[in-house]
Amino acid sequence: MTKVISLTSIVDDTYDAYATYEELEIFTKAIHRWDINCPDQLPDCMKLCYSELLMVFKDMEDLMSEQGKSYRVQLAKEAAKWLHEHYMPTVEEYLSVAFVSCCYPMLTIVSFVGMEDSITKETFTWAFNTPKILRASTIICRLMDDVVSHQFEQEREHVPSAVESYMKQYGVSAEEAYDEFYKRINNAWKDMNEAFLKPTVVPTSALNRILNLTRVIDLLYKDEDAYTRVGDSAKTSITK
C-alpha cells in the first residue's frame, strides 16, 4: 500500500505540473494497455515510473494468488486505469468527477486487496458503484487538498484547482470559495457518519478503511499542506 501511495503521488504530480499534454496522452494509453512492453514507447522520464507501477501490482498478484485471491488484484488494476480517464475542469464537472480525479477511490480499492476474507468480490463491486461514503471521502480529500494548497500550487503553474474554477465561474474571491468548500466538506463528513448509522451491505471493516483513509487527509490538510511540505505537526502525529 505504501508503494502504491508513493507511485500515485509521482503520477499525480506528473499529470498536474510536469509532463506535456503529448507525453500524458502516451502515458495514459500505456496505463490502459497495462503492458510490460509499453515502456519502450514512453518518454525516458516516464519509463521507470510505469515499470515500477506494473511491478508493484505484479508483486501483489503473486502474493494474493497464494491465498486464492488473485481476482482482487485484477479489480485493483481496473481502479488504477480508472484514475486516468479524461475530465473537464469547469467547477461543476470538476466536483462531479472528484470520484475519478481524486486518487482516494483507487487507493481504497487497492487497500481492500490484502484485507480479511470478509472482503469479497461484492465488496469491490460495491466500491466501483460509487457508494455515498466513498464519494464523501473523495470530496473531503479533493476540497481540503485544493483549499490549503491553492496558493502554492498556482505559483508553480499547477493545473487549475476547484478554487480557481469556482472563483472564475462565480466571480468571487479566494476566501469566498474557501468558505463554500468548507461547507461542502462539513456536509461530506455528515454523509460519512450517516453510513455507519444505517444497515450496510458490506463489512464494517470496509467502511472503517474508508473512514481511516479520510482521517489521514484531515490530519495532513487540516491547516496546511503537510503532505507536500512535511512539518513538525505531521511528523509528531506519525510518531505517536
C-alpha positions as a LaTeX table, in Angstrom:
\begin{tabular}{lrrr}
\hline
Residue & $x$ (\AA) & $y$ (\AA) & $z$ (\AA) \\
\hline
Met1 & 0.00 & 0.00 & 0.00 \\
Thr2 & 2.87 & 2.36 & 0.81 \\
Lys3 & 4.41 & 1.70 & $-2.60$ \\
Val4 & 1.09 & 2.36 & $-4.35$ \\
Ile5 & 0.63 & 5.66 & $-2.50$ \\
Ser6 & 4.18 & 6.75 & $-3.33$ \\
Leu7 & 3.79 & 5.94 & $-7.02$ \\
Thr8 & 0.37 & 7.60 & $-7.10$ \\
Ser9 & 1.91 & 10.83 & $-5.78$ \\
Ile10 & 4.56 & 10.75 & $-8.51$ \\
Val11 & 1.99 & 10.09 & $-11.24$ \\
Asp12 & $-0.37$ & 12.76 & $-9.86$ \\
Asp13 & 2.35 & 15.43 & $-9.91$ \\
Thr14 & 3.36 & 14.33 & $-13.39$ \\
Tyr15 & $-0.17$ & 14.94 & $-14.66$ \\
Asp16 & $-0.68$ & 18.17 & $-12.73$ \\
Ala17 & 2.58 & 20.02 & $-13.20$ \\
Tyr18 & 5.42 & 18.37 & $-15.08$ \\
Ala19 & 4.55 & 16.43 & $-18.24$ \\
Thr20 & 3.43 & 17.89 & $-21.55$ \\
Tyr21 & $-0.01$ & 17.12 & $-22.96$ \\
Glu22 & 1.54 & 14.93 & $-25.67$ \\
Glu23 & 3.54 & 12.94 & $-23.09$ \\
Leu24 & 0.44 & 12.44 & $-20.96$ \\
Glu25 & $-1.53$ & 11.12 & $-23.92$ \\
Ile26 & 1.11 & 8.43 & $-24.45$ \\
Phe27 & 1.29 & 7.63 & $-20.73$ \\
Thr28 & $-2.49$ & 7.39 & $-20.37$ \\
Lys29 & $-2.72$ & 4.97 & $-23.28$ \\
Ala30 & 0.06 & 2.88 & $-21.73$ \\
Ile31 & $-1.80$ & 2.71 & $-18.40$ \\
His32 & $-4.91$ & 1.43 & $-20.16$ \\
Arg33 & $-2.92$ & $-1.19$ & $-22.06$ \\
Trp34 & $-1.14$ & $-2.34$ & $-18.86$ \\
Asp35 & 1.63 & $-3.99$ & $-20.87$ \\
Ile36 & 5.20 & $-4.51$ & $-19.67$ \\
Asn37 & 6.38 & $-3.79$ & $-23.23$ \\
Cys38 & 4.87 & $-0.29$ & $-23.23$ \\
Pro39 & 7.89 & 1.46 & $-21.64$ \\
Asp40 & 9.69 & 1.25 & $-24.99$ \\
Gln41 & 7.10 & 3.68 & $-26.36$ \\
Leu42 & 7.23 & 6.10 & $-23.42$ \\
Pro43 & 9.42 & 9.19 & $-22.93$ \\
Asp44 & 12.56 & 8.34 & $-20.95$ \\
Cys45 & 11.36 & 10.32 & $-17.91$ \\
Met46 & 8.26 & 8.10 & $-17.61$ \\
Lys47 & 9.71 & 4.64 & $-18.21$ \\
Leu48 & 10.84 & 3.92 & $-14.65$ \\
Cys49 & 7.59 & 5.10 & $-13.05$ \\
Tyr50 & 5.49 & 2.98 & $-15.43$ \\
Ser51 & 7.61 & $-0.13$ & $-14.94$ \\
Glu52 & 7.55 & 0.23 & $-11.15$ \\
Leu53 & 3.77 & 0.67 & $-11.15$ \\
Leu54 & 3.28 & $-2.58$ & $-13.04$ \\
Met55 & 5.82 & $-4.35$ & $-10.82$ \\
Val56 & 4.03 & $-3.35$ & $-7.60$ \\
Phe57 & 0.77 & $-4.83$ & $-8.86$ \\
Lys58 & 2.62 & $-7.94$ & $-10.08$ \\
Asp59 & 4.04 & $-8.45$ & $-6.58$ \\
Met60 & 0.55 & $-8.09$ & $-5.10$ \\
Glu61 & $-0.83$ & $-10.56$ & $-7.62$ \\
Asp62 & 1.82 & $-13.15$ & $-6.74$ \\
Leu63 & 1.03 & $-12.79$ & $-3.04$ \\
Met64 & $-2.74$ & $-12.93$ & $-3.48$ \\
Ser65 & $-2.50$ & $-15.92$ & $-5.83$ \\
Glu66 & $-1.01$ & $-17.93$ & $-2.99$ \\
Gln67 & $-4.16$ & $-17.16$ & $-1.00$ \\
Gly68 & $-6.56$ & $-17.80$ & $-3.88$ \\
Lys69 & $-7.48$ & $-14.09$ & $-4.08$ \\
Ser70 & $-5.84$ & $-13.00$ & $-7.34$ \\
Tyr71 & $-9.19$ & $-11.55$ & $-8.52$ \\
Arg72 & $-8.67$ & $-8.73$ & $-6.01$ \\
Val73 & $-5.57$ & $-7.52$ & $-7.83$ \\
Gln74 & $-7.36$ & $-7.59$ & $-11.20$ \\
Leu75 & $-10.04$ & $-5.34$ & $-9.73$ \\
Ala76 & $-7.38$ & $-3.06$ & $-8.23$ \\
Lys77 & $-5.78$ & $-2.74$ & $-11.68$ \\
Glu78 & $-9.12$ & $-1.59$ & $-13.08$ \\
Ala79 & $-9.22$ & 1.08 & $-10.37$ \\
Ala80 & $-5.72$ & 2.25 & $-11.35$ \\
Lys81 & $-6.78$ & 2.53 & $-15.01$ \\
Trp82 & $-9.99$ & 4.29 & $-13.97$ \\
Leu83 & $-7.92$ & 7.03 & $-12.32$ \\
His84 & $-6.54$ & 8.12 & $-15.70$ \\
Glu85 & $-9.79$ & 8.85 & $-17.53$ \\
His86 & $-10.13$ & 12.34 & $-19.04$ \\
Tyr87 & $-12.29$ & 15.03 & $-17.39$ \\
Met88 & $-13.28$ & 18.69 & $-17.90$ \\
Pro89 & $-12.18$ & 21.42 & $-15.47$ \\
Thr90 & $-15.33$ & 23.56 & $-15.01$ \\
Val91 & $-16.31$ & 23.68 & $-11.36$ \\
Glu92 & $-19.46$ & 21.54 & $-11.60$ \\
Glu93 & $-17.73$ & 18.97 & $-13.78$ \\
Tyr94 & $-14.59$ & 19.18 & $-11.65$ \\
Leu95 & $-16.51$ & 18.33 & $-8.49$ \\
Ser96 & $-18.79$ & 15.79 & $-10.14$ \\
Val97 & $-15.75$ & 13.80 & $-11.25$ \\
Ala98 & $-13.82$ & 14.15 & $-7.99$ \\
Phe99 & $-14.55$ & 10.44 & $-7.69$ \\
Val100 & $-12.14$ & 9.95 & $-10.60$ \\
Ser101 & $-9.66$ & 12.84 & $-10.34$ \\
Cys102 & $-9.05$ & 12.23 & $-6.64$ \\
Cys103 & $-6.82$ & 9.22 & $-6.01$ \\
Tyr104 & $-8.77$ & 8.03 & $-2.98$ \\
Pro105 & $-11.25$ & 5.71 & $-4.74$ \\
Met106 & $-8.35$ & 3.88 & $-6.34$ \\
Leu107 & $-6.37$ & 3.76 & $-3.09$ \\
Thr108 & $-9.43$ & 2.50 & $-1.20$ \\
Ile109 & $-9.99$ & $-0.33$ & $-3.66$ \\
Val110 & $-6.30$ & $-1.25$ & $-3.66$ \\
Ser111 & $-6.35$ & $-1.28$ & 0.16 \\
Phe112 & $-9.08$ & $-3.95$ & 0.08 \\
Val113 & $-6.71$ & $-6.37$ & $-1.67$ \\
Gly114 & $-4.90$ & $-7.57$ & 1.44 \\
Met115 & $-7.82$ & $-7.45$ & 3.88 \\
Glu116 & $-9.54$ & $-10.35$ & 5.63 \\
Asp117 & $-11.82$ & $-12.93$ & 3.99 \\
Ser118 & $-14.97$ & $-10.90$ & 4.74 \\
Ile119 & $-13.92$ & $-8.68$ & 1.81 \\
Thr120 & $-15.44$ & $-10.35$ & $-1.26$ \\
Lys121 & $-15.98$ & $-9.62$ & $-4.95$ \\
Glu122 & $-19.25$ & $-8.00$ & $-3.90$ \\
Thr123 & $-17.30$ & $-5.54$ & $-1.75$ \\
Phe124 & $-15.24$ & $-4.47$ & $-4.76$ \\
Thr125 & $-18.38$ & $-4.18$ & $-6.90$ \\
Trp126 & $-19.94$ & $-2.01$ & $-4.20$ \\
Ala127 & $-16.90$ & 0.30 & $-4.22$ \\
Phe128 & $-16.92$ & 0.58 & $-8.03$ \\
Asn129 & $-20.57$ & 1.66 & $-7.90$ \\
Thr130 & $-19.81$ & 4.94 & $-6.12$ \\
Pro131 & $-21.31$ & 4.41 & $-2.65$ \\
Lys132 & $-22.19$ & 7.57 & $-0.76$ \\
Ile133 & $-19.47$ & 7.14 & 1.87 \\
Leu134 & $-16.73$ & 6.78 & $-0.75$ \\
Arg135 & $-18.00$ & 9.79 & $-2.69$ \\
Ala136 & $-17.99$ & 11.79 & 0.55 \\
Ser137 & $-14.43$ & 10.67 & 1.24 \\
Thr138 & $-13.25$ & 11.86 & $-2.16$ \\
Ile139 & $-14.98$ & 15.22 & $-1.77$ \\
Ile140 & $-13.21$ & 15.74 & 1.56 \\
Cys141 & $-9.90$ & 14.72 & 0.04 \\
Arg142 & $-10.25$ & 16.81 & $-3.11$ \\
Leu143 & $-11.52$ & 20.00 & $-1.48$ \\
Met144 & $-9.25$ & 20.01 & 1.59 \\
Asp145 & $-6.27$ & 19.47 & $-0.69$ \\
Asp146 & $-7.36$ & 22.18 & $-3.15$ \\
Val147 & $-8.05$ & 24.77 & $-0.44$ \\
Val148 & $-4.87$ & 24.51 & 1.63 \\
Ser149 & $-2.54$ & 24.04 & $-1.36$ \\
His150 & $-4.23$ & 26.61 & $-3.59$ \\
Gln151 & $-1.73$ & 29.46 & $-3.46$ \\
Phe152 & 1.39 & 27.29 & $-3.50$ \\
Glu153 & 0.24 & 25.17 & $-6.44$ \\
Gln154 & $-0.76$ & 28.14 & $-8.58$ \\
Glu155 & 2.68 & 29.66 & $-8.02$ \\
Arg156 & 4.24 & 26.62 & $-9.71$ \\
Glu157 & 1.85 & 26.66 & $-12.69$ \\
His158 & $-0.25$ & 23.80 & $-11.41$ \\
Val159 & $-3.41$ & 22.88 & $-13.31$ \\
Pro160 & $-6.48$ & 24.87 & $-12.19$ \\
Ser161 & $-7.94$ & 23.62 & $-8.91$ \\
Ala162 & $-11.55$ & 23.65 & $-7.71$ \\
Val163 & $-10.80$ & 27.02 & $-6.10$ \\
Glu164 & $-9.65$ & 28.58 & $-9.37$ \\
Ser165 & $-12.61$ & 27.15 & $-11.26$ \\
Tyr166 & $-15.10$ & 28.39 & $-8.65$ \\
Met167 & $-13.56$ & 31.88 & $-8.50$ \\
Lys168 & $-13.65$ & 32.28 & $-12.27$ \\
Gln169 & $-17.14$ & 30.88 & $-12.75$ \\
Tyr170 & $-18.84$ & 32.87 & $-9.98$ \\
Gly171 & $-16.63$ & 35.96 & $-9.86$ \\
Val172 & $-15.79$ & 35.59 & $-6.18$ \\
Ser173 & $-12.64$ & 35.92 & $-4.09$ \\
Ala174 & $-10.50$ & 33.01 & $-2.95$ \\
Glu175 & $-11.79$ & 33.46 & 0.60 \\
Glu176 & $-15.40$ & 33.14 & $-0.56$ \\
Ala177 & $-14.52$ & 29.99 & $-2.47$ \\
Tyr178 & $-12.82$ & 28.58 & 0.64 \\
Asp179 & $-15.95$ & 29.25 & 2.74 \\
Glu180 & $-18.15$ & 27.46 & 0.22 \\
Phe181 & $-15.88$ & 24.44 & 0.06 \\
Tyr182 & $-15.58$ & 24.14 & 3.84 \\
Lys183 & $-19.39$ & 23.94 & 3.95 \\
Arg184 & $-19.27$ & 21.12 & 1.42 \\
Ile185 & $-16.56$ & 19.37 & 3.43 \\
Asn186 & $-18.72$ & 19.53 & 6.57 \\
Asn187 & $-21.67$ & 18.08 & 4.66 \\
Ala188 & $-19.45$ & 15.28 & 3.35 \\
Trp189 & $-18.45$ & 14.38 & 6.93 \\
Lys190 & $-22.16$ & 14.12 & 7.77 \\
Asp191 & $-22.56$ & 11.68 & 4.88 \\
Met192 & $-19.62$ & 9.67 & 6.23 \\
Asn193 & $-21.23$ & 9.46 & 9.67 \\
Glu194 & $-24.58$ & 8.50 & 8.17 \\
Ala195 & $-23.04$ & 5.42 & 6.54 \\
Phe196 & $-22.24$ & 4.00 & 9.98 \\
Leu197 & $-25.75$ & 4.62 & 11.31 \\
Lys198 & $-27.60$ & 2.61 & 8.67 \\
Pro199 & $-27.54$ & $-1.09$ & 7.71 \\
Thr200 & $-24.80$ & $-1.80$ & 5.19 \\
Val201 & $-24.36$ & $-4.46$ & 2.51 \\
Val202 & $-20.59$ & $-4.58$ & 3.06 \\
Pro203 & $-18.49$ & $-5.46$ & 6.12 \\
Thr204 & $-17.96$ & $-2.68$ & 8.64 \\
Ser205 & $-14.23$ & $-3.18$ & 8.13 \\
Ala206 & $-14.64$ & $-1.79$ & 4.59 \\
Leu207 & $-16.35$ & 1.31 & 5.96 \\
Asn208 & $-13.64$ & 1.69 & 8.58 \\
Arg209 & $-10.97$ & 1.54 & 5.89 \\
Ile210 & $-12.63$ & 4.42 & 4.02 \\
Leu211 & $-13.03$ & 6.38 & 7.26 \\
Asn212 & $-9.41$ & 5.91 & 8.27 \\
Leu213 & $-8.10$ & 6.94 & 4.87 \\
Thr214 & $-10.24$ & 10.08 & 5.12 \\
Arg215 & $-8.87$ & 10.79 & 8.59 \\
Val216 & $-5.39$ & 10.80 & 7.06 \\
Ile217 & $-6.46$ & 13.63 & 4.76 \\
Asp218 & $-7.97$ & 15.52 & 7.69 \\
Leu219 & $-4.64$ & 15.21 & 9.51 \\
Leu220 & $-2.45$ & 16.26 & 6.58 \\
Tyr221 & $-4.61$ & 19.08 & 5.20 \\
Lys222 & $-6.34$ & 20.48 & 8.30 \\
Asp223 & $-4.48$ & 23.80 & 8.43 \\
Glu224 & $-1.71$ & 23.41 & 5.85 \\
Asp225 & $-0.44$ & 21.15 & 3.09 \\
Ala226 & 1.56 & 18.90 & 5.39 \\
Tyr227 & 1.84 & 16.26 & 2.67 \\
Thr228 & 3.79 & 18.44 & 0.24 \\
Arg229 & 5.64 & 20.34 & 2.96 \\
Val230 & 6.08 & 17.92 & 5.81 \\
Gly231 & 6.45 & 19.80 & 9.10 \\
Asp232 & 6.67 & 19.04 & 12.79 \\
Ser233 & 2.91 & 18.55 & 13.22 \\
Ala234 & 2.77 & 15.71 & 10.68 \\
Lys235 & 5.97 & 14.11 & 11.95 \\
Thr236 & 4.74 & 14.24 & 15.55 \\
Ser237 & 1.38 & 12.70 & 14.66 \\
Ile238 & 3.01 & 9.86 & 12.73 \\
Thr239 & 5.46 & 9.21 & 15.56 \\
Lys240 & 2.61 & 8.97 & 18.06 \\
\hline
\end{tabular}
